[in-house]
Amino acid sequence: MGLPYFDGIADIKSKRIVTRGIPLELLSKSGVCDANATHTSKHNPTIGNSFAFKLLLDQLLQEQSDRISVLFNSMACGVETDAAGQRIESVQVANKDGLVHIVPKIVVDCTGDADVTAWAGASFEQNDVVQPLTLHFRIGNVRHEANLSQNCRAALAQAEAAGRLPYYYGPGVMFLYHKSEVYIHGVRVPANPTDAADLSRAEMQGRADAWAMFEAWKQNVPGFEEAYFIEAYPWIGVRESRRLIGQYVLSEEDLMQGHRFDDAIATGCWYLDLHPNKTTVGSANDFQPQKVQPEPYDIPYRALLPREIDNLLVAGRCHSATRGAHASTRVTATAMAMGEAAGQAAAMAAAANTSPQEIGGVAVREALSARGAGPHTEG
Ligand SMILES: Cc1cc2nc3c(=O)[nH]c(=O)nc-3n(C[C@H](O)[C@H](O)[C@H](O)COP(=O)(O)OP(=O)(O)OC[C@H]3O[C@@H](n4cnc5c(N)ncnc54)[C@H](O)[C@@H]3O)c2cc1C
């Protein structure tokens, strides 16, 4: 669960769009830019309303109802492989139908945490310490007073010193959806996101910290006197957990040196955005001396392919990359572009009754390119 920002859609310096395809379609259908735009007005455009965005997604899914089945609130919870451990035979899903066994031709793991990948026995890595978790929340009836950011910052420093707030960052106090409503990113909870008990503890801590921030501002910050807590997001957001160790492990050297790949299927462009597990005041990171910013770079198809399993693709923030490279590739539009490429590859492999490996990245890239998606590093 991230902010409604489409980071990764456009090069930070030139604002040239480097991620087209579905992310650009969603932005244009949300009225943020034209469908054939070459540049965005901001490098990190936002959608105007998260509920309207959900309606748009519902509508786009319904338009494809003769081709896809939508199962909300369905959690993959187990995997069966063949005796050789090379093919996923079935994925167990828990939902209102009970425990459902789905027999797939191809599986695309976009769980963020590489759940299916891990349970299928494919190689992955999760660092002992991963980036902290964050619960976003919104506060209404706030007046935009002078020095609001500085005052919010000072109130959090006071709350931390008094032991009411273990950690925080920024805070980002943004008038995003309405002139009297602020969207907050500032909660920071260290945790292990693939441990169910620790994830639950983190979510409770996130709620407690969000409320502590709200109270600190209401009591101390001019503009918050009549404010009320609208809502926090339904679950705490995870930035980093398991990462596939795939047929290619994208590295920060690849990003910084602009390594080109024949099988590139997406373009990344975000800086190496690694949140530390401690308070950082005024910013999310503690860059010394400045942000590490690559030029737009290639993401190869092989970074979506496991080494061991034939009928699995892994996309989004659990694809195959070093921790440093992942700090850039994990952002929203880039994750979406990888998902689109994996979907394209899965459809091609299923139609040809073969594996994503056999289809190969060059063919996937060509198919993406034919519909205006895929990598856009040149120019
Ligand atoms: C707090 C926070 C702030 C962020 N801010 C920004 C920002 O400002 N700009 C930006 O571009 N990016 C931001 N990001 C990063 C961005 O939101 C994510 O990295 C990006 O959403 C990754 O997308 P994903 O689809 O790979 O994973 P996720 O967004 O994590 O999606 C994974 C999905 O899989 C589902 N799932 C998980 N396990 C299972 C299972 N076993 N079975 C079925 N479904 C499952 C989850 O419910 C979820 O819907 C932020 C991330 C966080 C956590």
The ligand as an ORCA input file, in Angstrom:
! r2SCAN-3c Opt
* xyz 0 1
  C       4.214      2.918      2.925
  C       4.668      2.870      1.519
  C       4.799      4.041      0.802
  C       5.159      4.001     -0.512
  N       5.231      5.166     -1.211
  C       5.421      5.122     -2.530
  C       5.356      6.289     -3.326
  O       5.151      7.375     -2.828
  N       5.515      6.171     -4.651
  C       5.729      4.955     -5.250
  O       5.808      4.896     -6.470
  N       5.854      3.845     -4.540
  C       5.704      3.895     -3.198
  N       5.788      2.765     -2.463
  C       6.183      1.525     -3.136
  C       5.046      0.885     -3.833
  O       3.812      1.127     -3.229
  C       5.238     -0.625     -3.821
  O       6.550     -0.986     -3.858
  C       4.546     -1.198     -4.987
  O       3.171     -1.096     -4.695
  C       4.909     -2.650     -5.200
  O       3.857     -3.229     -5.879
  P       3.610     -4.771     -5.845
  O       2.324     -4.974     -6.580
  O       4.810     -5.494     -6.282
  O       3.414     -5.164     -4.305
  P       2.278     -4.736     -3.316
  O       1.844     -3.352     -3.590
  O       2.807     -5.090     -1.960
  O       1.045     -5.687     -3.684
  C       1.017     -7.056     -3.353
  C      -0.426     -7.522     -3.402
  O      -0.461     -8.928     -3.212
  C      -1.427     -9.244     -2.225
  N      -0.956    -10.460     -1.555
  C       0.067    -10.597     -0.690
  N       0.202    -11.872     -0.333
  C      -0.738    -12.564     -0.995
  C      -1.094    -13.951     -1.051
  N      -0.434    -14.856     -0.354
  N      -2.124    -14.300     -1.843
  C      -2.823    -13.376     -2.567
  N      -2.519    -12.061     -2.563
  C      -1.485    -11.676     -1.790
  C      -1.441     -8.043     -1.302
  O      -2.657     -7.988     -0.608
  C      -1.290     -6.912     -2.294
  O      -2.524     -6.541     -2.846
  C       5.440      2.765     -1.122
  C       5.338      1.576     -0.411
  C       4.945      1.623      0.913
  C       4.802      0.338      1.665
*
